[in-house]
Amino acid sequence: MDLVILDLNGVLCCTAHKRLYPGGELYRRKYLWRRPDTAAFLEWLFAHRRVAVWTSCEYQNANALVDLLFTPEQRVQLLFFWTRAECKLGPNFASYKPLARVWAAFPQYGAHNTRIVDDSPEKMVAPPECIVTVPTFSPHTTTTLLSLFSADCPESH
């Protein structure tokens, strides 16, 4: 089964220190807005792929986001949950996600069966065929994940 590695902020949700948009949920003194179809997309994804999370957030913030975005059943099914600690750090606090680290830890996966989904292509260190760049989500955008993956998600048509 193919592996899909998801980023959190900008892909599944948007977070901010201030209530910049209507609505939003308060978490850890920040506000969270979910991409409209996140629950449906995750339900489809867990039924058809192995799923992991790799975010450049610090563990405390990432853990809170995972608790809000994933069901308890989905959370225990995650192949891994990596945070900034597993990123390669560069100058000026830049963080990178080299897929070679994933493939070293999980040798059953490689370029032939791994996709990393992120809104920041500069963070991903991977062969181009493994990279899925999505538009950064904000409450002003209407792009859904199901529509971005419509070729793989027939239910979204």
Backbone torsions as a table, in degrees:
resi	resn	phi	psi	omega
1	MET	NA	134.2	-179.4
2	ASP	-64.8	152.5	178.9
3	LEU	-104.2	130.8	173.5
4	VAL	-118.4	122.4	179.9
5	ILE	-105.1	122.9	-175.8
6	LEU	-105.7	138.7	164.8
7	ASP	-83.4	166.6	-178.5
8	LEU	-104.3	-76.7	-174.8
9	ASN	-69.0	124.4	-177.3
10	GLY	98.1	-23.0	178.7
11	VAL	-105.6	-62.3	-179.6
12	LEU	-89.1	-22.3	-174.9
13	CYS	-157.6	179.2	174.8
14	CYS	-131.8	136.2	177.3
15	THR	-126.2	153.7	178.5
16	ALA	-156.6	153.9	178.6
17	HIS	-75.5	-22.8	179.8
18	LYS	-118.2	157.5	175.7
19	ARG	-79.2	88.1	-177.4
20	LEU	-81.7	-21.7	-175.9
21	TYR	-131.6	160.6	175.4
22	PRO	-62.9	154.3	178.2
23	GLY	76.0	-148.6	-179.1
24	GLY	91.1	151.3	178.6
25	GLU	-109.4	140.1	177.2
26	LEU	-83.2	130.2	174.0
27	TYR	-148.4	134.4	177.4
28	ARG	44.3	45.7	-180.0
29	ARG	61.6	23.4	174.6
30	LYS	-129.0	172.2	175.5
31	TYR	-113.3	146.3	-178.3
32	LEU	-127.5	133.9	171.7
33	TRP	-121.7	127.9	179.8
34	ARG	-87.5	142.0	171.0
35	ARG	-60.6	139.5	-169.2
36	PRO	-51.1	-39.5	-174.3
37	ASP	-106.8	23.6	-175.2
38	THR	-56.1	-47.0	-177.6
39	ALA	-62.1	-45.7	179.4
40	ALA	-65.2	-41.7	178.7
41	PHE	-62.0	-46.7	-179.7
42	LEU	-63.9	-39.3	177.6
43	GLU	-59.1	-46.8	177.9
44	TRP	-62.7	-45.8	-175.5
45	LEU	-61.4	-46.6	-179.5
46	PHE	-65.7	-26.6	178.7
47	ALA	-76.8	-22.2	-172.0
48	HIS	-122.0	-11.6	-176.2
49	ARG	-142.0	162.8	165.2
50	ARG	-80.9	142.1	-173.9
51	VAL	-126.3	141.2	175.2
52	ALA	-140.0	164.1	176.0
53	VAL	-122.3	133.6	172.2
54	TRP	-139.5	110.7	-177.6
55	THR	-123.3	154.4	175.8
56	SER	-90.0	6.6	175.1
57	CYS	-70.6	155.1	170.5
58	GLU	-67.0	155.5	-173.5
59	TYR	-54.6	-46.4	-174.8
60	GLN	-59.7	-45.7	179.4
61	ASN	-68.7	-43.0	-179.5
62	ALA	-63.7	-42.4	-179.6
63	ASN	-60.8	-42.2	177.7
64	ALA	-64.0	-40.9	178.6
65	LEU	-64.6	-43.3	179.3
66	VAL	-62.1	-41.1	177.7
67	ASP	-61.1	-35.3	-179.4
68	LEU	-79.7	-35.0	-171.2
69	LEU	-91.1	-28.8	-175.9
70	PHE	-109.7	147.9	172.6
71	THR	-72.7	160.4	176.7
72	PRO	-57.3	-36.4	178.9
73	GLU	-65.4	-41.3	178.4
74	GLN	-67.0	-40.6	-177.5
75	ARG	-59.2	-43.1	-179.4
76	VAL	-72.1	-18.0	177.6
77	GLN	-85.5	-10.6	179.4
78	LEU	-58.4	130.8	177.0
79	LEU	-62.9	-42.4	172.9
80	PHE	-155.4	161.1	177.7
81	PHE	-132.2	97.9	-177.2
82	TRP	-106.7	148.4	-178.4
83	THR	-125.7	-163.0	-179.5
84	ARG	-55.1	-30.4	-179.3
85	ALA	-60.6	-28.7	-179.5
86	GLU	-94.2	-4.0	177.4
87	CYS	-79.3	157.7	170.5
88	LYS	-87.0	125.4	-176.7
89	LEU	-94.4	137.4	-180.0
90	GLY	-117.3	-171.0	179.3
91	PRO	-65.2	154.5	178.3
92	ASN	57.9	36.4	176.9
93	PHE	65.5	16.7	177.4
94	ALA	-67.5	146.7	177.1
95	SER	-126.7	142.6	-177.9
96	TYR	-127.6	151.4	-178.5
97	LYS	-118.5	86.4	179.2
98	PRO	-78.0	117.3	-178.6
99	LEU	-62.5	-19.5	176.7
100	ALA	-57.6	-31.0	177.1
101	ARG	-66.6	-39.1	177.5
102	VAL	-65.1	-47.5	-176.3
103	TRP	-66.9	-28.9	175.0
104	ALA	-70.4	-38.4	-178.7
105	ALA	-78.9	-29.7	-177.0
106	PHE	-132.1	79.6	-172.2
107	PRO	-64.3	-12.4	176.1
108	GLN	-71.4	-11.2	179.3
109	TYR	-110.1	150.8	178.3
110	GLY	-160.3	-166.8	-177.8
111	ALA	-61.0	-24.8	-177.0
112	HIS	-76.2	-18.0	-175.3
113	ASN	-143.3	28.6	179.1
114	THR	-129.6	136.4	172.4
115	ARG	-130.7	136.6	176.2
116	ILE	-114.1	127.8	-174.9
117	VAL	-110.0	118.8	-176.1
118	ASP	-150.6	157.7	175.5
119	ASP	-97.4	-0.6	-178.8
120	SER	-122.2	87.3	-175.7
121	PRO	-60.0	-26.1	-179.6
122	GLU	-67.3	-16.9	179.8
123	LYS	-84.8	-18.9	-173.0
124	MET	-91.9	124.8	177.2
125	VAL	-111.6	94.7	-172.7
126	ALA	-161.6	161.4	171.9
127	PRO	-60.5	146.2	-175.8
128	PRO	-55.2	-33.9	-178.1
129	GLU	-69.8	-12.3	179.2
130	CYS	-93.5	-10.0	-172.3
131	ILE	-98.1	127.1	173.7
132	VAL	-119.4	106.5	179.6
133	THR	-94.3	127.1	178.7
134	VAL	-113.8	153.2	176.2
135	PRO	-62.7	138.6	178.1
136	THR	-59.9	129.3	-179.2
137	PHE	-82.5	137.4	165.6
138	SER	-140.9	160.4	-180.0
139	PRO	-58.8	-14.1	177.7
140	HIS	-83.2	-15.9	-178.7
141	THR	-92.6	154.5	-179.6
142	THR	-117.8	3.3	-179.5
143	THR	-65.6	125.1	179.7
144	THR	-100.9	155.9	178.1
145	LEU	-68.9	-36.9	177.9
146	LEU	-61.1	-37.8	178.9
147	SER	-70.0	-33.2	178.6
148	LEU	-71.2	-28.1	-179.5
149	PHE	-108.2	26.0	-171.3
150	SER	-59.9	-29.3	178.3
151	ALA	-66.1	-31.8	179.7
152	ASP	-92.3	-19.6	-174.3
153	CYS	-115.4	82.9	-177.2
154	PRO	-60.9	-22.3	-180.0
155	GLU	-66.0	-16.0	-174.4
156	SER	-85.7	-5.4	-177.5
157	HIS	-81.0	NA	NA
